Amino acid sequence: MTITELIQLTDVRSACTSGAARALRLSAGLSLGEVAREIGVAVPTVFRWERNERRPRGEAGIRYGLLLAALAERQRPRRPRETPMD
């Protein structure tokens, strides 16, 4: 496992512990089933991660972290483009 993947796992575990993972999923309007299908795990797996009963690990944990990062990016407010002044 690379250092980047270890950092990704640390980040996703922190998001689960803090409740941010569940909050991101809910604010995106995604069900547990949709997330589970997207990352290739069973629904109870995501449920346990979000309840902090289990910790995401391995490739599935990394895929979950990437999904959460994409959801967070989608929710981030966009700055208006700057236009040159005449």
PyMOL CGO cylinders between C-alpha atoms (Angstrom):
from pymol import cmd
from pymol.cgo import CYLINDER

trace = [
    CYLINDER, 0.00, 0.00, 0.00, 1.34, 3.41, -0.94, 0.3, 1, 1, 1, 1, 1, 1,
    CYLINDER, 1.34, 3.41, -0.94, 1.68, 6.38, 1.39, 0.3, 1, 1, 1, 1, 1, 1,
    CYLINDER, 1.68, 6.38, 1.39, -1.08, 8.14, -0.57, 0.3, 1, 1, 1, 1, 1, 1,
    CYLINDER, -1.08, 8.14, -0.57, -3.44, 5.22, 0.03, 0.3, 1, 1, 1, 1, 1, 1,
    CYLINDER, -3.44, 5.22, 0.03, -2.60, 5.18, 3.72, 0.3, 1, 1, 1, 1, 1, 1,
    CYLINDER, -2.60, 5.18, 3.72, -3.43, 8.89, 3.92, 0.3, 1, 1, 1, 1, 1, 1,
    CYLINDER, -3.43, 8.89, 3.92, -6.70, 8.27, 2.07, 0.3, 1, 1, 1, 1, 1, 1,
    CYLINDER, -6.70, 8.27, 2.07, -7.62, 5.54, 4.56, 0.3, 1, 1, 1, 1, 1, 1,
    CYLINDER, -7.62, 5.54, 4.56, -6.78, 7.81, 7.48, 0.3, 1, 1, 1, 1, 1, 1,
    CYLINDER, -6.78, 7.81, 7.48, -9.00, 10.53, 6.00, 0.3, 1, 1, 1, 1, 1, 1,
    CYLINDER, -9.00, 10.53, 6.00, -11.96, 8.21, 5.38, 0.3, 1, 1, 1, 1, 1, 1,
    CYLINDER, -11.96, 8.21, 5.38, -11.67, 6.73, 8.86, 0.3, 1, 1, 1, 1, 1, 1,
    CYLINDER, -11.67, 6.73, 8.86, -11.72, 10.22, 10.34, 0.3, 1, 1, 1, 1, 1, 1,
    CYLINDER, -11.72, 10.22, 10.34, -14.80, 11.07, 8.27, 0.3, 1, 1, 1, 1, 1, 1,
    CYLINDER, -14.80, 11.07, 8.27, -16.57, 7.97, 9.60, 0.3, 1, 1, 1, 1, 1, 1,
    CYLINDER, -16.57, 7.97, 9.60, -15.60, 8.68, 13.21, 0.3, 1, 1, 1, 1, 1, 1,
    CYLINDER, -15.60, 8.68, 13.21, -16.73, 12.31, 13.03, 0.3, 1, 1, 1, 1, 1, 1,
    CYLINDER, -16.73, 12.31, 13.03, -20.01, 11.55, 11.25, 0.3, 1, 1, 1, 1, 1, 1,
    CYLINDER, -20.01, 11.55, 11.25, -18.94, 13.52, 8.18, 0.3, 1, 1, 1, 1, 1, 1,
    CYLINDER, -18.94, 13.52, 8.18, -19.16, 10.43, 5.94, 0.3, 1, 1, 1, 1, 1, 1,
    CYLINDER, -19.16, 10.43, 5.94, -22.82, 9.87, 6.75, 0.3, 1, 1, 1, 1, 1, 1,
    CYLINDER, -22.82, 9.87, 6.75, -23.57, 13.59, 6.50, 0.3, 1, 1, 1, 1, 1, 1,
    CYLINDER, -23.57, 13.59, 6.50, -21.99, 13.77, 3.03, 0.3, 1, 1, 1, 1, 1, 1,
    CYLINDER, -21.99, 13.77, 3.03, -23.96, 10.75, 1.85, 0.3, 1, 1, 1, 1, 1, 1,
    CYLINDER, -23.96, 10.75, 1.85, -27.24, 12.12, 3.16, 0.3, 1, 1, 1, 1, 1, 1,
    CYLINDER, -27.24, 12.12, 3.16, -26.70, 15.62, 1.78, 0.3, 1, 1, 1, 1, 1, 1,
    CYLINDER, -26.70, 15.62, 1.78, -25.96, 14.09, -1.62, 0.3, 1, 1, 1, 1, 1, 1,
    CYLINDER, -25.96, 14.09, -1.62, -29.24, 12.19, -1.40, 0.3, 1, 1, 1, 1, 1, 1,
    CYLINDER, -29.24, 12.19, -1.40, -27.59, 8.78, -1.68, 0.3, 1, 1, 1, 1, 1, 1,
    CYLINDER, -27.59, 8.78, -1.68, -28.85, 5.64, 0.03, 0.3, 1, 1, 1, 1, 1, 1,
    CYLINDER, -28.85, 5.64, 0.03, -26.63, 3.11, 1.74, 0.3, 1, 1, 1, 1, 1, 1,
    CYLINDER, -26.63, 3.11, 1.74, -27.37, 0.75, -1.15, 0.3, 1, 1, 1, 1, 1, 1,
    CYLINDER, -27.37, 0.75, -1.15, -26.28, 3.25, -3.78, 0.3, 1, 1, 1, 1, 1, 1,
    CYLINDER, -26.28, 3.25, -3.78, -22.98, 3.87, -2.01, 0.3, 1, 1, 1, 1, 1, 1,
    CYLINDER, -22.98, 3.87, -2.01, -22.42, 0.15, -1.42, 0.3, 1, 1, 1, 1, 1, 1,
    CYLINDER, -22.42, 0.15, -1.42, -23.02, -0.65, -5.11, 0.3, 1, 1, 1, 1, 1, 1,
    CYLINDER, -23.02, -0.65, -5.11, -20.74, 2.17, -6.23, 0.3, 1, 1, 1, 1, 1, 1,
    CYLINDER, -20.74, 2.17, -6.23, -17.79, 0.97, -4.16, 0.3, 1, 1, 1, 1, 1, 1,
    CYLINDER, -17.79, 0.97, -4.16, -18.48, -2.76, -4.44, 0.3, 1, 1, 1, 1, 1, 1,
    CYLINDER, -18.48, -2.76, -4.44, -19.34, -3.73, -0.87, 0.3, 1, 1, 1, 1, 1, 1,
    CYLINDER, -19.34, -3.73, -0.87, -22.42, -4.97, 0.97, 0.3, 1, 1, 1, 1, 1, 1,
    CYLINDER, -22.42, -4.97, 0.97, -24.89, -2.49, 2.45, 0.3, 1, 1, 1, 1, 1, 1,
    CYLINDER, -24.89, -2.49, 2.45, -24.16, -3.60, 6.05, 0.3, 1, 1, 1, 1, 1, 1,
    CYLINDER, -24.16, -3.60, 6.05, -20.49, -2.77, 5.48, 0.3, 1, 1, 1, 1, 1, 1,
    CYLINDER, -20.49, -2.77, 5.48, -21.21, 0.89, 4.75, 0.3, 1, 1, 1, 1, 1, 1,
    CYLINDER, -21.21, 0.89, 4.75, -23.74, 0.96, 7.61, 0.3, 1, 1, 1, 1, 1, 1,
    CYLINDER, -23.74, 0.96, 7.61, -21.11, -0.32, 10.06, 0.3, 1, 1, 1, 1, 1, 1,
    CYLINDER, -21.11, -0.32, 10.06, -18.51, 2.14, 8.78, 0.3, 1, 1, 1, 1, 1, 1,
    CYLINDER, -18.51, 2.14, 8.78, -20.88, 5.05, 9.24, 0.3, 1, 1, 1, 1, 1, 1,
    CYLINDER, -20.88, 5.05, 9.24, -21.82, 3.88, 12.75, 0.3, 1, 1, 1, 1, 1, 1,
    CYLINDER, -21.82, 3.88, 12.75, -18.13, 3.55, 13.58, 0.3, 1, 1, 1, 1, 1, 1,
    CYLINDER, -18.13, 3.55, 13.58, -18.58, -0.16, 14.35, 0.3, 1, 1, 1, 1, 1, 1,
    CYLINDER, -18.58, -0.16, 14.35, -15.95, -1.11, 11.76, 0.3, 1, 1, 1, 1, 1, 1,
    CYLINDER, -15.95, -1.11, 11.76, -13.15, 0.79, 10.08, 0.3, 1, 1, 1, 1, 1, 1,
    CYLINDER, -13.15, 0.79, 10.08, -12.84, 1.06, 6.30, 0.3, 1, 1, 1, 1, 1, 1,
    CYLINDER, -12.84, 1.06, 6.30, -9.77, -0.77, 5.07, 0.3, 1, 1, 1, 1, 1, 1,
    CYLINDER, -9.77, -0.77, 5.07, -8.10, -1.99, 1.91, 0.3, 1, 1, 1, 1, 1, 1,
    CYLINDER, -8.10, -1.99, 1.91, -9.25, -1.19, -1.58, 0.3, 1, 1, 1, 1, 1, 1,
    CYLINDER, -9.25, -1.19, -1.58, -12.90, -0.84, -0.53, 0.3, 1, 1, 1, 1, 1, 1,
    CYLINDER, -12.90, -0.84, -0.53, -11.93, 1.76, 2.06, 0.3, 1, 1, 1, 1, 1, 1,
    CYLINDER, -11.93, 1.76, 2.06, -9.95, 3.69, -0.53, 0.3, 1, 1, 1, 1, 1, 1,
    CYLINDER, -9.95, 3.69, -0.53, -12.87, 3.59, -3.00, 0.3, 1, 1, 1, 1, 1, 1,
    CYLINDER, -12.87, 3.59, -3.00, -15.17, 4.85, -0.24, 0.3, 1, 1, 1, 1, 1, 1,
    CYLINDER, -15.17, 4.85, -0.24, -12.76, 7.66, 0.54, 0.3, 1, 1, 1, 1, 1, 1,
    CYLINDER, -12.76, 7.66, 0.54, -12.59, 8.66, -3.12, 0.3, 1, 1, 1, 1, 1, 1,
    CYLINDER, -12.59, 8.66, -3.12, -16.37, 8.69, -3.32, 0.3, 1, 1, 1, 1, 1, 1,
    CYLINDER, -16.37, 8.69, -3.32, -16.62, 10.87, -0.20, 0.3, 1, 1, 1, 1, 1, 1,
    CYLINDER, -16.62, 10.87, -0.20, -14.00, 13.24, -1.59, 0.3, 1, 1, 1, 1, 1, 1,
    CYLINDER, -14.00, 13.24, -1.59, -16.00, 13.57, -4.82, 0.3, 1, 1, 1, 1, 1, 1,
    CYLINDER, -16.00, 13.57, -4.82, -19.19, 14.27, -2.84, 0.3, 1, 1, 1, 1, 1, 1,
    CYLINDER, -19.19, 14.27, -2.84, -17.41, 16.89, -0.75, 0.3, 1, 1, 1, 1, 1, 1,
    CYLINDER, -17.41, 16.89, -0.75, -16.02, 18.55, -3.87, 0.3, 1, 1, 1, 1, 1, 1,
    CYLINDER, -16.02, 18.55, -3.87, -19.47, 18.65, -5.46, 0.3, 1, 1, 1, 1, 1, 1,
    CYLINDER, -19.47, 18.65, -5.46, -20.87, 20.41, -2.40, 0.3, 1, 1, 1, 1, 1, 1,
    CYLINDER, -20.87, 20.41, -2.40, -18.07, 22.95, -2.16, 0.3, 1, 1, 1, 1, 1, 1,
    CYLINDER, -18.07, 22.95, -2.16, -19.30, 26.41, -3.17, 0.3, 1, 1, 1, 1, 1, 1,
    CYLINDER, -19.30, 26.41, -3.17, -17.88, 27.62, -6.45, 0.3, 1, 1, 1, 1, 1, 1,
    CYLINDER, -17.88, 27.62, -6.45, -16.26, 31.00, -6.73, 0.3, 1, 1, 1, 1, 1, 1,
    CYLINDER, -16.26, 31.00, -6.73, -17.46, 33.11, -9.62, 0.3, 1, 1, 1, 1, 1, 1,
    CYLINDER, -17.46, 33.11, -9.62, -15.01, 33.37, -12.46, 0.3, 1, 1, 1, 1, 1, 1,
    CYLINDER, -15.01, 33.37, -12.46, -13.03, 36.55, -12.56, 0.3, 1, 1, 1, 1, 1, 1,
    CYLINDER, -13.03, 36.55, -12.56, -13.38, 38.64, -15.65, 0.3, 1, 1, 1, 1, 1, 1,
    CYLINDER, -13.38, 38.64, -15.65, -10.75, 41.09, -16.81, 0.3, 1, 1, 1, 1, 1, 1,
    CYLINDER, -10.75, 41.09, -16.81, -11.60, 44.68, -16.08, 0.3, 1, 1, 1, 1, 1, 1,
    CYLINDER, -11.60, 44.68, -16.08, -12.04, 46.95, -19.09, 0.3, 1, 1, 1, 1, 1, 1,
]
cmd.load_cgo(trace, "trace")
